[in-house]
Amino acid sequence: MIYRFLGVLFALLFFLTILLQLNDPDALKWILIYGLGLIASLLFVSQRMRILWGFLLSCFYILLSVFYWPEQFEGFSVGDGSIDNIERGREAVGLLISASMILILTLLLYGKGKNKPKNPNQTPS
């Protein structure tokens, strides 16, 4: 039950993130990036997500975060520094949060699979 709750919660968070991107100048790119997280969350809820896909998607988000990390992190508030650095910092941290969310779902899926009995007539311990 808690697994599905987390999957639905993460799907809602990814959906809200997609909605927030609609007024972004490069909205399509970010909608596609966060859409992958939404799809992964929905696959998790429907019990169709694969462990390998979850790990690969987490790695993808981490690599994108490294790519988007600003040369000099200046916080998140406009007025604290260069708007480009602030925007890149926001994007990088958003990608790290996404990686964490997908990794949590993947680890839950992995743990669930490890508790699966090898013999169909055997109950899990």
DSSP file (Angstrom, degrees, kcal/mol; ACC not computed):
  #  RESIDUE AA STRUCTURE BP1 BP2  ACC     N-H-->O    O-->H-N    N-H-->O    O-->H-N    TCO  KAPPA ALPHA  PHI   PSI    X-CA   Y-CA   Z-CA
    1    1 A M     >        0   0    0      0, 0.0     4,-2.1     0, 0.0     5,-0.1   0.000 360.0 360.0 360.0 -45.3    0.0    0.0    0.0
    2    2 A I  H  >  +     0   0    0      1,-0.2     4,-2.5     2,-0.2     5,-0.2   0.839 360.0  59.0 -66.5 -30.9    2.8    2.5    0.9
    3    3 A Y  H  > S+     0   0    0      2,-0.2     4,-2.3     1,-0.2    -1,-0.2   0.942 108.2  43.7 -61.6 -47.2    4.6    1.6   -2.3
    4    4 A R  H  > S+     0   0    0      2,-0.2     4,-2.8     1,-0.2     5,-0.2   0.889 110.9  55.5 -66.2 -38.1    1.6    2.7   -4.4
    5    5 A F  H  X S+     0   0    0     -4,-2.1     4,-2.8     2,-0.2    -1,-0.2   0.938 110.0  45.9 -59.5 -46.4    1.1    5.8   -2.3
    6    6 A L  H  X S+     0   0    0     -4,-2.5     4,-2.9     2,-0.2     5,-0.2   0.906 112.2  51.5 -63.3 -41.2    4.7    6.8   -3.0
    7    7 A G  H  X S+     0   0    0     -4,-2.3     4,-2.2     2,-0.2    -2,-0.2   0.919 113.1  44.2 -61.0 -44.2    4.4    6.1   -6.7
    8    8 A V  H  X S+     0   0    0     -4,-2.8     4,-2.5     2,-0.2    -2,-0.2   0.910 113.6  51.4 -66.7 -42.4    1.2    8.2   -6.9
    9    9 A L  H  X S+     0   0    0     -4,-2.8     4,-2.3    -5,-0.2    -2,-0.2   0.933 112.4  45.3 -60.1 -47.0    2.8   11.0   -4.8
   10   10 A F  H  X S+     0   0    0     -4,-2.9     4,-2.6     2,-0.2    -1,-0.2   0.878 111.1  53.6 -66.4 -36.9    5.9   11.1   -7.1
   11   11 A A  H  X S+     0   0    0     -4,-2.2     4,-2.4    -5,-0.2    -1,-0.2   0.924 110.1  47.8 -61.7 -43.5    3.7   11.0  -10.2
   12   12 A L  H  X S+     0   0    0     -4,-2.5     4,-2.7     2,-0.2    -2,-0.2   0.907 111.5  50.3 -63.2 -41.6    1.8   14.0   -8.9
   13   13 A L  H  X S+     0   0    0     -4,-2.3     4,-2.1     2,-0.2    -2,-0.2   0.905 111.8  47.2 -64.9 -41.3    5.0   15.8   -8.1
   14   14 A F  H  X S+     0   0    0     -4,-2.6     4,-2.2     2,-0.2    -1,-0.2   0.901 111.9  51.3 -65.6 -39.2    6.4   15.2  -11.5
   15   15 A F  H  X S+     0   0    0     -4,-2.4     4,-2.2     2,-0.2    -2,-0.2   0.925 110.5  48.1 -63.1 -44.5    3.1   16.3  -13.1
   16   16 A L  H  X S+     0   0    0     -4,-2.7     4,-2.0     1,-0.2    -1,-0.2   0.885 109.9  53.1 -63.1 -37.8    3.1   19.5  -11.1
   17   17 A T  H  X S+     0   0    0     -4,-2.1     4,-0.9     2,-0.2    -1,-0.2   0.899 107.6  51.2 -63.4 -40.2    6.7   20.1  -12.1
   18   18 A I  H >< S+     0   0    0     -4,-2.2     3,-0.9     1,-0.2     4,-0.5   0.921 108.5  51.6 -62.3 -43.6    5.7   19.7  -15.8
   19   19 A L  H >< S+     0   0    0     -4,-2.2     3,-1.2     1,-0.3     4,-0.2   0.878 105.8  55.2 -61.1 -37.3    2.9   22.2  -15.3
   20   20 A L  H >< S+     0   0    0     -4,-2.0     3,-0.5     1,-0.2    -1,-0.3   0.723 101.6  59.6 -68.1 -20.4    5.5   24.7  -13.8
   21   21 A Q  G X< S+     0   0    0     -4,-0.9     3,-2.1    -3,-0.9    -1,-0.2   0.592  77.5  92.1 -82.7 -10.7    7.6   24.3  -17.0
   22   22 A L  G <  S+     0   0    0     -3,-1.2    -1,-0.2    -4,-0.5     5,-0.1   0.782  89.7  43.1 -59.9 -28.5    4.9   25.6  -19.3
   23   23 A N  G <  S+     0   0    0     -3,-0.5    -1,-0.3    -4,-0.2    -2,-0.1   0.335  89.8 112.5 -99.0   8.8    6.0   29.2  -19.1
   24   24 A D  S X  S-     0   0    0     -3,-2.1     3,-1.4     1,-0.1     4,-0.2  -0.559  74.0-127.3 -79.0 142.7    9.7   28.3  -19.4
   25   25 A P  T 3  S+     0   0    0      0, 0.0     3,-0.2     0, 0.0    -1,-0.1   0.847 113.2  37.0 -59.6 -33.3   11.5   29.5  -22.6
   26   26 A D  T 3> S+     0   0    0      1,-0.2     4,-1.4     2,-0.1     3,-0.3  -0.338  79.3 143.8-111.9  50.9   12.7   25.9  -23.2
   27   27 A A  H <>  +     0   0    0     -3,-1.4     4,-2.8     1,-0.2     5,-0.2   0.864  62.0  58.8 -59.6 -43.4    9.6   24.2  -21.9
   28   28 A L  H  > S+     0   0    0      1,-0.2     4,-2.2     2,-0.2    -1,-0.2   0.900 104.7  51.0 -58.7 -42.9    9.5   21.3  -24.3
   29   29 A K  H  > S+     0   0    0     -3,-0.3     4,-2.1     1,-0.2    -1,-0.2   0.930 115.0  42.0 -59.5 -46.7   12.9   20.0  -23.2
   30   30 A W  H  X S+     0   0    0     -4,-1.4     4,-2.7     2,-0.2     5,-0.3   0.823 110.9  55.6 -75.2 -30.9   12.0   20.1  -19.5
   31   31 A I  H  X S+     0   0    0     -4,-2.8     4,-1.8     2,-0.2    -1,-0.2   0.912 111.1  45.7 -64.4 -41.3    8.5   18.7  -20.1
   32   32 A L  H  X S+     0   0    0     -4,-2.2     4,-1.4    -5,-0.2    -2,-0.2   0.914 113.5  49.2 -66.9 -42.5   10.2   15.7  -21.8
   33   33 A I  H  X S+     0   0    0     -4,-2.1     4,-0.8     1,-0.2     3,-0.3   0.947 118.8  37.3 -63.2 -49.3   12.8   15.3  -19.0
   34   34 A Y  H  X S+     0   0    0     -4,-2.7     4,-1.9     1,-0.2    -1,-0.2   0.750 108.1  66.5 -76.4 -22.5   10.3   15.4  -16.2
   35   35 A G  H  X S+     0   0    0     -4,-1.8     4,-2.7    -5,-0.3    -1,-0.2   0.848  94.7  58.3 -63.8 -33.5    7.8   13.4  -18.3
   36   36 A L  H  X S+     0   0    0     -4,-1.4     4,-2.4    -3,-0.3    -1,-0.2   0.901 106.3  48.4 -61.5 -40.0   10.2   10.5  -18.1
   37   37 A G  H  X S+     0   0    0     -4,-0.8     4,-2.4     2,-0.2    -2,-0.2   0.886 110.2  51.5 -66.3 -38.9    9.9   10.6  -14.3
   38   38 A L  H  X S+     0   0    0     -4,-1.9     4,-2.4     2,-0.2    -2,-0.2   0.930 111.0  47.6 -62.1 -45.5    6.1   10.8  -14.5
   39   39 A I  H  X S+     0   0    0     -4,-2.7     4,-2.6     1,-0.2    -2,-0.2   0.923 111.4  50.6 -61.9 -44.3    6.1    7.7  -16.8
   40   40 A A  H  X S+     0   0    0     -4,-2.4     4,-2.1     1,-0.2    -1,-0.2   0.906 110.7  49.5 -61.3 -41.3    8.4    5.9  -14.4
   41   41 A S  H  X S+     0   0    0     -4,-2.4     4,-2.3     2,-0.2    -1,-0.2   0.913 112.0  47.5 -64.1 -42.6    6.2    6.7  -11.4
   42   42 A L  H  X S+     0   0    0     -4,-2.4     4,-2.2     2,-0.2    -2,-0.2   0.877 110.7  51.9 -67.3 -36.9    3.1    5.5  -13.3
   43   43 A L  H  <>S+     0   0    0     -4,-2.6     5,-3.3     2,-0.2     6,-1.1   0.885 109.2  51.3 -64.1 -37.4    4.9    2.3  -14.3
   44   44 A F  H ><5S+     0   0    0     -4,-2.1     3,-1.3     4,-0.2    -2,-0.2   0.933 109.4  49.2 -63.8 -45.6    5.8    1.8  -10.7
   45   45 A V  H 3<5S+     0   0    0     -4,-2.3    -2,-0.2     1,-0.3    -1,-0.2   0.893 113.5  46.3 -61.1 -39.8    2.2    2.3   -9.6
   46   46 A S  T 3<5S-     0   0    0     -4,-2.2    -1,-0.3    -5,-0.1    -2,-0.2   0.398 114.3-120.1 -84.7   4.5    1.0   -0.2  -12.2
   47   47 A Q  T < 5S+     0   0    0     -3,-1.3    -3,-0.2    -4,-0.2    -2,-0.1   0.825  85.5 110.2  61.9  35.4    3.8   -2.6  -11.2
   48   48 A R      < +     0   0    0     -5,-3.3    -4,-0.2    -6,-0.2     2,-0.2   0.367  40.0 115.9-116.8   1.1    5.3   -2.5  -14.7
   49   49 A M        -     0   0    0     -6,-1.1     2,-0.4    -9,-0.1     3,-0.0  -0.496  57.4-139.4 -74.4 140.9    8.5   -0.6  -13.9
   50   50 A R     >  -     0   0    0     -2,-0.2     4,-2.0     1,-0.1     5,-0.2  -0.797  10.8-131.8-100.7 143.0   11.8   -2.5  -14.4
   51   51 A I  H  > S+     0   0    0     -2,-0.4     4,-2.4     1,-0.2     5,-0.2   0.913 107.0  52.0 -60.0 -45.5   14.6   -2.2  -12.0
   52   52 A L  H  > S+     0   0    0      1,-0.2     4,-2.6     2,-0.2    -1,-0.2   0.906 108.2  51.3 -59.6 -43.0   17.2   -1.6  -14.7
   53   53 A W  H  > S+     0   0    0      1,-0.2     4,-2.5     2,-0.2    -1,-0.2   0.900 109.8  50.7 -62.6 -40.3   15.1    1.2  -16.3
   54   54 A G  H  X S+     0   0    0     -4,-2.0     4,-2.2     2,-0.2    -2,-0.2   0.915 111.6  46.4 -63.6 -44.0   14.8    2.9  -12.9
   55   55 A F  H  X S+     0   0    0     -4,-2.4     4,-2.4     2,-0.2    -2,-0.2   0.913 113.5  49.1 -65.1 -41.9   18.6    2.8  -12.3
   56   56 A L  H  X S+     0   0    0     -4,-2.6     4,-2.4    -5,-0.2    -2,-0.2   0.903 111.3  49.5 -64.3 -40.4   19.3    4.0  -15.8
   57   57 A L  H  X S+     0   0    0     -4,-2.5     4,-2.3     2,-0.2    -1,-0.2   0.896 110.0  50.9 -66.6 -39.2   16.8    6.9  -15.4
   58   58 A S  H  X S+     0   0    0     -4,-2.2     4,-2.2     2,-0.2    -2,-0.2   0.926 111.2  48.2 -61.4 -44.5   18.3    7.9  -12.0
   59   59 A C  H  X S+     0   0    0     -4,-2.4     4,-2.9     2,-0.2     5,-0.2   0.897 109.0  54.3 -62.6 -40.2   21.8    7.9  -13.6
   60   60 A F  H  X S+     0   0    0     -4,-2.4     4,-2.5     1,-0.2    -2,-0.2   0.928 109.5  47.1 -58.2 -46.9   20.5   10.0  -16.5
   61   61 A Y  H  X S+     0   0    0     -4,-2.3     4,-2.1     2,-0.2    -1,-0.2   0.891 112.2  50.0 -64.1 -39.4   19.1   12.6  -14.1
   62   62 A I  H  X S+     0   0    0     -4,-2.2     4,-2.2     2,-0.2    -2,-0.2   0.929 111.4  48.3 -65.0 -44.9   22.4   12.7  -12.1
   63   63 A L  H  X S+     0   0    0     -4,-2.9     4,-2.3     1,-0.2    -2,-0.2   0.911 111.7  49.6 -62.7 -41.9   24.4   13.1  -15.3
   64   64 A L  H  X S+     0   0    0     -4,-2.5     4,-2.5    -5,-0.2    -1,-0.2   0.892 108.6  54.1 -62.5 -38.1   22.1   15.9  -16.5
   65   65 A S  H  X S+     0   0    0     -4,-2.1     4,-1.3     2,-0.2    -2,-0.2   0.915 108.5  48.0 -62.3 -43.1   22.5   17.5  -13.1
   66   66 A V  H  < S+     0   0    0     -4,-2.2     3,-0.3     1,-0.2    -1,-0.2   0.912 112.2  50.5 -62.7 -41.8   26.3   17.5  -13.4
   67   67 A F  H  < S+     0   0    0     -4,-2.3    -2,-0.2     1,-0.2    -1,-0.2   0.893 115.5  41.7 -62.5 -40.7   25.9   19.0  -16.9
   68   68 A Y  H  < S+     0   0    0     -4,-2.5    24,-0.3    -5,-0.1    -1,-0.2   0.591  82.9 120.0 -85.7 -10.7   23.6   21.8  -15.7
   69   69 A W     <  -     0   0    0     -4,-1.3    20,-0.1    -3,-0.3    19,-0.0  -0.333  68.7-117.8 -58.8 130.3   25.5   22.6  -12.5
   70   70 A P        -     0   0    0      0, 0.0     3,-0.3     0, 0.0    -1,-0.1  -0.262  12.8-119.1 -69.6 156.5   26.6   26.2  -12.7
   71   71 A E  S    S+     0   0    0      1,-0.3     2,-0.4     2,-0.0    -2,-0.1   0.876 108.8  22.2 -59.9 -36.8   30.3   27.2  -12.7
   72   72 A Q  S    S-     0   0    0      0, 0.0     2,-0.4     0, 0.0    -1,-0.3  -0.949  84.0-138.2-134.9 114.6   29.6   29.1   -9.5
   73   73 A F        +     0   0    0     -2,-0.4    13,-0.1    -3,-0.3     3,-0.1  -0.579  25.7 173.0 -73.3 124.9   26.5   28.2   -7.4
   74   74 A E        -     0   0    0      1,-0.5     3,-0.2    -2,-0.4     2,-0.1   0.078  45.4-102.7-122.3  22.0   24.9   31.5   -6.2
   75   75 A G        -     0   0    0      1,-0.2    -1,-0.5    10,-0.1    14,-0.2  -0.465  36.9 -79.4  92.4-164.5   21.7   30.2   -4.6
   76   76 A F  S    S+     0   0    0     -2,-0.1     2,-0.4    13,-0.1    -1,-0.2   0.571  90.8  95.9-117.4 -16.5   18.1   30.1   -5.8
   77   77 A S  S >  S-     0   0    0     -3,-0.2     3,-1.7     1,-0.1     4,-0.2  -0.634  75.5-119.1 -87.1 132.9   16.8   33.6   -5.2
   78   78 A V  T 3  S+     0   0    0     -2,-0.4     4,-0.1     1,-0.2    -2,-0.1  -0.484 101.7  37.0 -65.6 134.5   16.8   36.1   -8.0
   79   79 A G  T 3  S+     0   0    0      2,-0.5    -1,-0.2    -2,-0.2     3,-0.1   0.230  90.5  93.9 104.3 -11.3   19.0   39.1   -7.0
   80   80 A D  S <  S-     0   0    0     -3,-1.7     2,-0.3     1,-0.1    -2,-0.1   0.551 102.8 -45.8 -88.0  -7.6   21.6   37.0   -5.2
   81   81 A G  S    S-     0   0    0     -4,-0.2    -2,-0.5    -6,-0.0     2,-0.2  -0.958 100.3  -5.7 173.0-157.8   23.8   36.7   -8.3
   82   82 A S     >  -     0   0    0     -2,-0.3     4,-2.4     1,-0.2     5,-0.2  -0.434  53.4-139.9 -65.1 130.0   23.9   36.0  -12.0
   83   83 A I  H  > S+     0   0    0      1,-0.2     4,-2.7     2,-0.2     5,-0.2   0.847 103.1  55.3 -61.3 -34.4   20.4   35.0  -13.2
   84   84 A D  H  > S+     0   0    0      2,-0.2     4,-2.5     1,-0.2    -1,-0.2   0.927 109.5  45.5 -65.0 -44.1   22.1   32.3  -15.5
   85   85 A N  H  > S+     0   0    0      2,-0.2     4,-2.3     1,-0.2    -2,-0.2   0.899 114.0  49.3 -64.9 -40.3   23.9   30.7  -12.5
   86   86 A I  H  X S+     0   0    0     -4,-2.4     4,-2.4     2,-0.2    -2,-0.2   0.925 112.4  47.4 -64.8 -44.9   20.7   30.8  -10.4
   87   87 A E  H  X S+     0   0    0     -4,-2.7     4,-2.4     2,-0.2    -2,-0.2   0.919 113.3  47.7 -63.6 -44.2   18.7   29.2  -13.2
   88   88 A R  H  X S+     0   0    0     -4,-2.5     4,-2.6     1,-0.2    -1,-0.2   0.879 111.1  52.0 -65.3 -36.9   21.3   26.5  -13.8
   89   89 A G  H  X S+     0   0    0     -4,-2.3     4,-2.4     2,-0.2     5,-0.2   0.912 110.0  48.5 -64.5 -42.6   21.5   25.8  -10.1
   90   90 A R  H  X S+     0   0    0     -4,-2.4     4,-2.3     2,-0.2    -2,-0.2   0.924 113.0  47.6 -61.4 -45.0   17.7   25.5   -9.9
   91   91 A E  H  X S+     0   0    0     -4,-2.4     4,-2.0     2,-0.2    -2,-0.2   0.919 112.1  49.5 -63.7 -43.6   17.7   23.1  -12.8
   92   92 A A  H  X S+     0   0    0     -4,-2.6     4,-1.9   -24,-0.3    -2,-0.2   0.910 112.7  46.2 -63.8 -43.2   20.5   21.0  -11.5
   93   93 A V  H  X S+     0   0    0     -4,-2.4     4,-2.4     2,-0.2    -1,-0.2   0.886 109.9  54.6 -68.5 -37.8   19.0   20.6   -8.0
   94   94 A G  H  X S+     0   0    0     -4,-2.3     4,-2.1     1,-0.2    -1,-0.2   0.884 108.7  49.2 -60.1 -38.6   15.6   19.8   -9.6
   95   95 A L  H  X S+     0   0    0     -4,-2.0     4,-2.5     2,-0.2    -1,-0.2   0.868 109.4  51.5 -69.3 -36.6   17.3   17.0  -11.5
   96   96 A L  H  X S+     0   0    0     -4,-1.9     4,-2.2     2,-0.2    -2,-0.2   0.889 109.6  50.0 -66.6 -38.5   19.0   15.7   -8.4
   97   97 A I  H  X S+     0   0    0     -4,-2.4     4,-2.4     2,-0.2    -2,-0.2   0.918 111.2  49.5 -63.5 -42.5   15.6   15.6   -6.6
   98   98 A S  H  X S+     0   0    0     -4,-2.1     4,-2.5     1,-0.2     5,-0.3   0.914 109.3  51.4 -62.2 -43.2   14.2   13.7   -9.6
   99   99 A A  H  X S+     0   0    0     -4,-2.5     4,-2.4     1,-0.2    -1,-0.2   0.909 110.6  49.7 -59.8 -41.7   17.1   11.3   -9.5
  100  100 A S  H  X S+     0   0    0     -4,-2.2     4,-2.4     2,-0.2    -2,-0.2   0.912 110.1  50.0 -64.1 -43.1   16.4   10.7   -5.8
  101  101 A M  H  X S+     0   0    0     -4,-2.4     4,-2.0     1,-0.2    -2,-0.2   0.933 114.0  43.8 -62.7 -46.4   12.7   10.1   -6.3
  102  102 A I  H  X S+     0   0    0     -4,-2.5     4,-2.5     1,-0.2    -1,-0.2   0.883 112.4  53.4 -67.5 -37.4   13.3    7.6   -9.1
  103  103 A L  H  X S+     0   0    0     -4,-2.4     4,-2.8    -5,-0.3    -1,-0.2   0.892 106.7  52.5 -64.9 -38.5   16.0    5.9   -7.1
  104  104 A I  H  X S+     0   0    0     -4,-2.4     4,-2.3     2,-0.2    -2,-0.2   0.945 111.5  45.9 -60.7 -48.2   13.7    5.5   -4.1
  105  105 A L  H  X S+     0   0    0     -4,-2.0     4,-2.3     1,-0.2    -2,-0.2   0.901 113.5  50.0 -61.2 -40.2   11.1    3.9   -6.3
  106  106 A T  H  X S+     0   0    0     -4,-2.5     4,-2.7     2,-0.2    -2,-0.2   0.908 110.7  48.4 -66.5 -42.0   13.7    1.6   -7.9
  107  107 A L  H  X S+     0   0    0     -4,-2.8     4,-2.8     2,-0.2    -1,-0.2   0.878 110.8  51.5 -66.9 -36.5   15.1    0.6   -4.5
  108  108 A L  H  X S+     0   0    0     -4,-2.3     4,-2.3    -5,-0.2    -2,-0.2   0.921 111.9  47.2 -62.4 -42.7   11.6   -0.2   -3.2
  109  109 A L  H  X S+     0   0    0     -4,-2.3     4,-2.0     2,-0.2    -2,-0.2   0.903 112.2  49.6 -64.1 -41.9   11.1   -2.3   -6.3
  110  110 A Y  H  X S+     0   0    0     -4,-2.7     4,-1.8     2,-0.2    -2,-0.2   0.920 112.1  47.6 -63.9 -45.0   14.4   -4.0   -5.9
  111  111 A G  H  X S+     0   0    0     -4,-2.8     4,-1.2     1,-0.2    -2,-0.2   0.869 110.2  52.7 -63.7 -37.5   13.6   -4.8   -2.2
  112  112 A K  H  < S+     0   0    0     -4,-2.3     4,-0.2     1,-0.2    -1,-0.2   0.881 109.4  49.6 -65.2 -38.5   10.2   -6.1   -3.1
  113  113 A G  H >< S+     0   0    0     -4,-2.0     3,-0.9     1,-0.2    -2,-0.2   0.835 106.1  55.7 -69.8 -33.3   11.8   -8.4   -5.7
  114  114 A K  H 3< S+     0   0    0     -4,-1.8    -1,-0.2     1,-0.2    -2,-0.2   0.791 106.4  51.5 -69.9 -26.6   14.3   -9.7   -3.1
  115  115 A N  T 3< S+     0   0    0     -4,-1.2    -1,-0.2    -3,-0.2    -2,-0.2   0.465  84.3 112.0 -87.7  -1.9   11.5  -10.7   -0.8
  116  116 A K  S <  S-     0   0    0     -3,-0.9     2,-0.1    -4,-0.2     7,-0.1  -0.543  76.3-113.8 -72.6 132.3    9.7  -12.6   -3.5
  117  117 A P        -     0   0    0      0, 0.0    -1,-0.1     0, 0.0    -2,-0.1  -0.391  11.7-145.0 -67.7 143.7    9.7  -16.3   -2.8
  118  118 A K  S    S+     0   0    0      1,-0.1    -2,-0.0    -2,-0.1     3,-0.0   0.857  92.0  56.5 -74.0 -36.2   11.7  -18.5   -5.3
  119  119 A N  S >  S-     0   0    0      1,-0.1     3,-2.1     4,-0.1    -1,-0.1  -0.867  83.3-141.7 -96.6 124.2    9.1  -21.3   -5.0
  120  120 A P  T 3  S+     0   0    0      0, 0.0    -1,-0.1     0, 0.0    -2,-0.0   0.763 102.9  52.8 -59.1 -24.4    5.6  -20.1   -5.9
  121  121 A N  T 3  S+     0   0    0      2,-0.1     2,-0.3    -3,-0.0    -3,-0.0   0.543  94.3  89.3 -87.2  -6.2    4.2  -22.3   -3.1
  122  122 A Q  S <  S-     0   0    0     -3,-2.1     0, 0.0     1,-0.0     0, 0.0  -0.700  74.5-132.2 -92.5 141.8    6.5  -20.8   -0.5
  123  123 A T        -     0   0    0     -2,-0.3    -4,-0.1     1,-0.1    -2,-0.1  -0.664  31.0-100.8 -90.0 149.1    5.5  -17.7    1.5
  124  124 A P              0   0    0      0, 0.0    -8,-0.1     0, 0.0    -1,-0.1  -0.351 360.0 360.0 -68.0 149.7    8.0  -14.8    1.8
  125  125 A S              0   0    0    -10,-0.1    -9,-0.1    -9,-0.0   -10,-0.0   0.462 360.0 360.0 -87.3 360.0    9.9  -14.5    5.1
